[in-house]
Amino acid sequence: MTIDREFLTETLAGLIRINSINPSLVPGAPGEAEIAAYIAGVLRRIGLHVATHEAEPGRTSVVGTLNGTGGGRSLMLNAHVDTVDIAGMPEPFSAALRDGKMFGRGAYDMKGSVAACLAAAKALADARALLRGDLFIAAVADEEYASIGTADLLRHYHPDAAIVTEPTELALCLAHKGFLWLEVETFGRAAHGSRFDEGIDANMRMGRFLAELDKLEHELRARPPHPLVGPPSLHAAMIQGGSGLSTYAARCTLRVERRTIPGETEAQVVNEIQSILNRLSPADPTFKASLKTLLVRDAFEVSPDAAIVRAVRQSATEVLGHAPKMTGQTPWMDSALFAAAGIETVVIGPAGAGAHSAEEWVDLDSVAALARILAQTAQSFCQ
């Protein structure tokens, strides 16, 4: 399958030059509407049917469909178009090209993948490839915050399989961690700083909880690790308590992120934290606290024998000249949402560096290789 390198390079540059910072991360940022319109135009020129979806006003995802002849398996290629902020970046939208690398915010995470998906679709359309099943190119909003884009698309589409094209250095990612965001609040009694007989210090009580949480964190990392993603972990991410130096704190709020591994459940994680609170209460009648779950994102794992994994592995072996590595990743990805919807999913993406950092780049040869892998996988799988 021949990939149009000029198209690939120009398309990627066009994507990088568009500011698509996620407004949920940076209030007032433009979001995905402009880049979705750009992608929709590219898809139409390739010859795909185009549909746009707004999970929320201005939070646009776009799906291009290469219709199959009927009776085959359908496949969705997924890539997010939103980015994080540009703090510290001198030329975030330059799309500068040096030594086979293209630079700019989102080049690696993950506009290179968007360009690869578009180039794969173009290669199939140009070759007049007769797929029996439909091929969907999904460029989605909001992966960097709450994944409302992919979640919304899964209400409209249910492909037989999906490839999430997050960066993996062209390895096959078969598992990644999940996470829970939890909020713990301890309660005291406000009083003047001189009135120890009246005040109850919520911050001190949170300190007792933190000491126990630290023990749990060490215990988590000592557990048998998952073979691809390692052990579970947690960290105390944000804390706030008190209203003034001469006032006993009436409440203290802590937000915790707990990273989960495949097989762990929300109930298990919540029970571990709640058990700490339950142990502290009998030792101190004034210890009062609450626990709330803010967000849950499940871990992900797919069998190496899944049909989509075998198809991608075969295509990658043909393109790369060797079998791809089988890996796991620690960050969460939209692949977990596909898996939760009962859709076989694997992750593979390009090489590069600098996601969320002041210098970000993607390797163009790896983007082209990814495009070939995706096109060849569609040819074999959508039959």
Secondary structure, 3 states (H helix, E strand, C coil): CCCCHHHHHHHHHHHHCCCCECCCCCCCCCCCHHHHHHHHHHHHHHCCEEEEEEEECCEEEEEEEECCCCCCCCEEEEEECCECCCCCCCCCCCCCEECCEEECCCHHHHHHHHHHHHHHHHHHHHCCCCCCCCEEEEEECCCCCCCHHHHHHCCCCCCCEEEECCCCCCCEEEEECEEEEEEEEEECECCECCCCCCCECHHHHHHHHHHHHHHHHHHHHCCCCECCCECCEEEEEEEEECCCCCECCCEEEEEEEEEECCCCCHHHHHHHHHHHHHHHHHHCCCCEEEEEEEEEECCEECCCCCHHHHHHHHHHHHHHCCCCCEEEECCCCCHHHHHHCCCEEEECCCCEECCCCCCCEEEHHHHHHHHHHHHHHHHHHCC
